[in-house]
């Protein structure tokens, strides 16, 4: 997926965020399952998924999102986003257990 498509999806989701949603980030730097970024305050995929893309845009402003995978590890659910940053692949893990499957 190109950065353009990722941002187009982000823009679509941004309007769906509830006004009262206070999204913050915890966990680690997203470099592994153990250091996954945790999106705090997300109660559904409608606010959790766009928050993932906002985090990526702030942490890796020139990244292109190339792919996304859903992982299950020890009873927790993760989004693994594969990025291209300066021509190199970067994997970012988000722990989405709290809002996965909630709409």
mmCIF file of the C-alpha atoms, coordinates in Angstrom:
data_MODEL
# 
_entry.id   MODEL 
# 
loop_
_atom_site.group_PDB 
_atom_site.id 
_atom_site.type_symbol 
_atom_site.label_atom_id 
_atom_site.label_alt_id 
_atom_site.label_comp_id 
_atom_site.label_asym_id 
_atom_site.label_entity_id 
_atom_site.label_seq_id 
_atom_site.pdbx_PDB_ins_code 
_atom_site.Cartn_x 
_atom_site.Cartn_y 
_atom_site.Cartn_z 
_atom_site.occupancy 
_atom_site.B_iso_or_equiv 
_atom_site.pdbx_formal_charge 
_atom_site.auth_seq_id 
_atom_site.auth_comp_id 
_atom_site.auth_asym_id 
_atom_site.auth_atom_id 
_atom_site.pdbx_PDB_model_num 
ATOM 1   C CA . UNK A 1 1   ? 0.000   0.000   0.000  1.00 0.00 ? 1   UNK A CA 1 
ATOM 2   C CA . UNK A 1 2   ? 1.389   3.373   -0.830 1.00 0.00 ? 2   UNK A CA 1 
ATOM 3   C CA . UNK A 1 3   ? 1.659   6.199   1.661  1.00 0.00 ? 3   UNK A CA 1 
ATOM 4   C CA . UNK A 1 4   ? -1.076  7.988   -0.288 1.00 0.00 ? 4   UNK A CA 1 
ATOM 5   C CA . UNK A 1 5   ? -3.515  5.117   0.181  1.00 0.00 ? 5   UNK A CA 1 
ATOM 6   C CA . UNK A 1 6   ? -2.604  4.808   3.861  1.00 0.00 ? 6   UNK A CA 1 
ATOM 7   C CA . UNK A 1 7   ? -3.212  8.503   4.404  1.00 0.00 ? 7   UNK A CA 1 
ATOM 8   C CA . UNK A 1 8   ? -6.473  8.351   2.460  1.00 0.00 ? 8   UNK A CA 1 
ATOM 9   C CA . UNK A 1 9   ? -7.643  5.604   4.811  1.00 0.00 ? 9   UNK A CA 1 
ATOM 10  C CA . UNK A 1 10  ? -6.437  7.627   7.772  1.00 0.00 ? 10  UNK A CA 1 
ATOM 11  C CA . UNK A 1 11  ? -8.410  10.654  6.671  1.00 0.00 ? 11  UNK A CA 1 
ATOM 12  C CA . UNK A 1 12  ? -11.526 8.518   6.355  1.00 0.00 ? 12  UNK A CA 1 
ATOM 13  C CA . UNK A 1 13  ? -11.088 7.100   9.841  1.00 0.00 ? 13  UNK A CA 1 
ATOM 14  C CA . UNK A 1 14  ? -10.182 10.438  11.414 1.00 0.00 ? 14  UNK A CA 1 
ATOM 15  C CA . UNK A 1 15  ? -13.706 11.690  10.883 1.00 0.00 ? 15  UNK A CA 1 
ATOM 16  C CA . UNK A 1 16  ? -15.079 8.573   12.583 1.00 0.00 ? 16  UNK A CA 1 
ATOM 17  C CA . UNK A 1 17  ? -13.224 9.221   15.849 1.00 0.00 ? 17  UNK A CA 1 
ATOM 18  C CA . UNK A 1 18  ? -15.591 10.096  18.674 1.00 0.00 ? 18  UNK A CA 1 
ATOM 19  C CA . UNK A 1 19  ? -15.076 13.652  19.928 1.00 0.00 ? 19  UNK A CA 1 
ATOM 20  C CA . UNK A 1 20  ? -14.659 12.378  23.492 1.00 0.00 ? 20  UNK A CA 1 
ATOM 21  C CA . UNK A 1 21  ? -11.992 9.802   22.617 1.00 0.00 ? 21  UNK A CA 1 
ATOM 22  C CA . UNK A 1 22  ? -8.746  10.553  24.394 1.00 0.00 ? 22  UNK A CA 1 
ATOM 23  C CA . UNK A 1 23  ? -6.170  8.396   22.695 1.00 0.00 ? 23  UNK A CA 1 
ATOM 24  C CA . UNK A 1 24  ? -2.724  8.061   24.244 1.00 0.00 ? 24  UNK A CA 1 
ATOM 25  C CA . UNK A 1 25  ? 0.089   5.596   23.675 1.00 0.00 ? 25  UNK A CA 1 
ATOM 26  C CA . UNK A 1 26  ? 1.827   3.210   26.036 1.00 0.00 ? 26  UNK A CA 1 
ATOM 27  C CA . UNK A 1 27  ? 3.980   0.144   25.829 1.00 0.00 ? 27  UNK A CA 1 
ATOM 28  C CA . UNK A 1 28  ? 7.221   0.266   23.905 1.00 0.00 ? 28  UNK A CA 1 
ATOM 29  C CA . UNK A 1 29  ? 8.601   1.419   20.588 1.00 0.00 ? 29  UNK A CA 1 
ATOM 30  C CA . UNK A 1 30  ? 6.753   -1.190  18.513 1.00 0.00 ? 30  UNK A CA 1 
ATOM 31  C CA . UNK A 1 31  ? 9.917   -3.029  17.479 1.00 0.00 ? 31  UNK A CA 1 
ATOM 32  C CA . UNK A 1 32  ? 8.665   -6.439  18.696 1.00 0.00 ? 32  UNK A CA 1 
ATOM 33  C CA . UNK A 1 33  ? 5.670   -8.151  20.278 1.00 0.00 ? 33  UNK A CA 1 
ATOM 34  C CA . UNK A 1 34  ? 7.281   -7.593  23.677 1.00 0.00 ? 34  UNK A CA 1 
ATOM 35  C CA . UNK A 1 35  ? 7.751   -3.875  22.911 1.00 0.00 ? 35  UNK A CA 1 
ATOM 36  C CA . UNK A 1 36  ? 4.411   -3.398  21.128 1.00 0.00 ? 36  UNK A CA 1 
ATOM 37  C CA . UNK A 1 37  ? 2.774   0.014   21.109 1.00 0.00 ? 37  UNK A CA 1 
ATOM 38  C CA . UNK A 1 38  ? -0.410  -0.031  23.173 1.00 0.00 ? 38  UNK A CA 1 
ATOM 39  C CA . UNK A 1 39  ? -3.161  2.373   22.162 1.00 0.00 ? 39  UNK A CA 1 
ATOM 40  C CA . UNK A 1 40  ? -4.836  3.576   25.335 1.00 0.00 ? 40  UNK A CA 1 
ATOM 41  C CA . UNK A 1 41  ? -8.355  4.948   25.262 1.00 0.00 ? 41  UNK A CA 1 
ATOM 42  C CA . UNK A 1 42  ? -9.419  3.141   22.081 1.00 0.00 ? 42  UNK A CA 1 
ATOM 43  C CA . UNK A 1 43  ? -12.719 1.359   22.631 1.00 0.00 ? 43  UNK A CA 1 
ATOM 44  C CA . UNK A 1 44  ? -13.254 0.092   19.089 1.00 0.00 ? 44  UNK A CA 1 
ATOM 45  C CA . UNK A 1 45  ? -11.446 -0.486  15.833 1.00 0.00 ? 45  UNK A CA 1 
ATOM 46  C CA . UNK A 1 46  ? -12.983 2.776   14.609 1.00 0.00 ? 46  UNK A CA 1 
ATOM 47  C CA . UNK A 1 47  ? -10.697 4.761   16.883 1.00 0.00 ? 47  UNK A CA 1 
ATOM 48  C CA . UNK A 1 48  ? -7.876  2.235   17.384 1.00 0.00 ? 48  UNK A CA 1 
ATOM 49  C CA . UNK A 1 49  ? -6.896  1.692   13.752 1.00 0.00 ? 49  UNK A CA 1 
ATOM 50  C CA . UNK A 1 50  ? -6.601  5.392   12.864 1.00 0.00 ? 50  UNK A CA 1 
ATOM 51  C CA . UNK A 1 51  ? -4.576  5.882   16.052 1.00 0.00 ? 51  UNK A CA 1 
ATOM 52  C CA . UNK A 1 52  ? -2.090  3.292   14.760 1.00 0.00 ? 52  UNK A CA 1 
ATOM 53  C CA . UNK A 1 53  ? -1.600  5.285   11.574 1.00 0.00 ? 53  UNK A CA 1 
ATOM 54  C CA . UNK A 1 54  ? -1.264  8.550   13.506 1.00 0.00 ? 54  UNK A CA 1 
ATOM 55  C CA . UNK A 1 55  ? 1.453   6.962   15.655 1.00 0.00 ? 55  UNK A CA 1 
ATOM 56  C CA . UNK A 1 56  ? 3.279   5.780   12.537 1.00 0.00 ? 56  UNK A CA 1 
ATOM 57  C CA . UNK A 1 57  ? 2.997   9.190   10.925 1.00 0.00 ? 57  UNK A CA 1 
ATOM 58  C CA . UNK A 1 58  ? 4.575   10.827  13.990 1.00 0.00 ? 58  UNK A CA 1 
ATOM 59  C CA . UNK A 1 59  ? 7.268   8.185   14.580 1.00 0.00 ? 59  UNK A CA 1 
ATOM 60  C CA . UNK A 1 60  ? 8.111   7.621   10.894 1.00 0.00 ? 60  UNK A CA 1 
ATOM 61  C CA . UNK A 1 61  ? 6.898   10.695  8.963  1.00 0.00 ? 61  UNK A CA 1 
ATOM 62  C CA . UNK A 1 62  ? 8.411   9.582   5.649  1.00 0.00 ? 62  UNK A CA 1 
ATOM 63  C CA . UNK A 1 63  ? 7.353   5.935   5.875  1.00 0.00 ? 63  UNK A CA 1 
ATOM 64  C CA . UNK A 1 64  ? 5.299   4.043   3.341  1.00 0.00 ? 64  UNK A CA 1 
ATOM 65  C CA . UNK A 1 65  ? 2.956   1.394   4.763  1.00 0.00 ? 65  UNK A CA 1 
ATOM 66  C CA . UNK A 1 66  ? 3.559   -1.720  2.686  1.00 0.00 ? 66  UNK A CA 1 
ATOM 67  C CA . UNK A 1 67  ? 1.496   -4.320  4.516  1.00 0.00 ? 67  UNK A CA 1 
ATOM 68  C CA . UNK A 1 68  ? -0.451  -5.324  7.578  1.00 0.00 ? 68  UNK A CA 1 
ATOM 69  C CA . UNK A 1 69  ? -0.860  -8.655  9.342  1.00 0.00 ? 69  UNK A CA 1 
ATOM 70  C CA . UNK A 1 70  ? -2.894  -9.853  12.294 1.00 0.00 ? 70  UNK A CA 1 
ATOM 71  C CA . UNK A 1 71  ? -1.018  -11.905 14.899 1.00 0.00 ? 71  UNK A CA 1 
ATOM 72  C CA . UNK A 1 72  ? -2.061  -13.833 17.993 1.00 0.00 ? 72  UNK A CA 1 
ATOM 73  C CA . UNK A 1 73  ? 0.568   -14.441 20.664 1.00 0.00 ? 73  UNK A CA 1 
ATOM 74  C CA . UNK A 1 74  ? -0.090  -15.828 24.144 1.00 0.00 ? 74  UNK A CA 1 
ATOM 75  C CA . UNK A 1 75  ? -3.736  -14.758 24.074 1.00 0.00 ? 75  UNK A CA 1 
ATOM 76  C CA . UNK A 1 76  ? -3.045  -11.212 22.878 1.00 0.00 ? 76  UNK A CA 1 
ATOM 77  C CA . UNK A 1 77  ? -3.827  -9.799  19.432 1.00 0.00 ? 77  UNK A CA 1 
ATOM 78  C CA . UNK A 1 78  ? -1.374  -7.654  17.471 1.00 0.00 ? 78  UNK A CA 1 
ATOM 79  C CA . UNK A 1 79  ? -1.347  -5.658  14.273 1.00 0.00 ? 79  UNK A CA 1 
ATOM 80  C CA . UNK A 1 80  ? 1.997   -5.917  12.521 1.00 0.00 ? 80  UNK A CA 1 
ATOM 81  C CA . UNK A 1 81  ? 2.516   -3.101  10.057 1.00 0.00 ? 81  UNK A CA 1 
ATOM 82  C CA . UNK A 1 82  ? 5.378   -3.370  7.602  1.00 0.00 ? 82  UNK A CA 1 
ATOM 83  C CA . UNK A 1 83  ? 6.803   -0.023  6.558  1.00 0.00 ? 83  UNK A CA 1 
ATOM 84  C CA . UNK A 1 84  ? 9.475   1.173   4.180  1.00 0.00 ? 84  UNK A CA 1 
ATOM 85  C CA . UNK A 1 85  ? 11.620  3.862   5.780  1.00 0.00 ? 85  UNK A CA 1 
ATOM 86  C CA . UNK A 1 86  ? 14.489  5.325   3.768  1.00 0.00 ? 86  UNK A CA 1 
ATOM 87  C CA . UNK A 1 87  ? 14.322  2.290   1.472  1.00 0.00 ? 87  UNK A CA 1 
ATOM 88  C CA . UNK A 1 88  ? 14.565  -0.218  4.343  1.00 0.00 ? 88  UNK A CA 1 
ATOM 89  C CA . UNK A 1 89  ? 11.840  -2.442  5.813  1.00 0.00 ? 89  UNK A CA 1 
ATOM 90  C CA . UNK A 1 90  ? 10.653  -1.663  9.339  1.00 0.00 ? 90  UNK A CA 1 
ATOM 91  C CA . UNK A 1 91  ? 8.130   -3.714  11.310 1.00 0.00 ? 91  UNK A CA 1 
ATOM 92  C CA . UNK A 1 92  ? 5.902   -2.043  13.910 1.00 0.00 ? 92  UNK A CA 1 
ATOM 93  C CA . UNK A 1 93  ? 3.763   -4.040  16.347 1.00 0.00 ? 93  UNK A CA 1 
ATOM 94  C CA . UNK A 1 94  ? 0.595   -2.704  17.980 1.00 0.00 ? 94  UNK A CA 1 
ATOM 95  C CA . UNK A 1 95  ? -1.172  -4.560  20.791 1.00 0.00 ? 95  UNK A CA 1 
ATOM 96  C CA . UNK A 1 96  ? -4.817  -4.279  19.704 1.00 0.00 ? 96  UNK A CA 1 
ATOM 97  C CA . UNK A 1 97  ? -6.297  -6.752  22.197 1.00 0.00 ? 97  UNK A CA 1 
ATOM 98  C CA . UNK A 1 98  ? -8.503  -4.186  23.947 1.00 0.00 ? 98  UNK A CA 1 
ATOM 99  C CA . UNK A 1 99  ? -10.367 -3.028  20.851 1.00 0.00 ? 99  UNK A CA 1 
ATOM 100 C CA . UNK A 1 100 ? -9.970  -5.846  18.325 1.00 0.00 ? 100 UNK A CA 1 
ATOM 101 C CA . UNK A 1 101 ? -13.328 -6.939  16.937 1.00 0.00 ? 101 UNK A CA 1 
ATOM 102 C CA . UNK A 1 102 ? -15.236 -4.063  18.569 1.00 0.00 ? 102 UNK A CA 1 
ATOM 103 C CA . UNK A 1 103 ? -17.034 -1.667  16.256 1.00 0.00 ? 103 UNK A CA 1 
# 
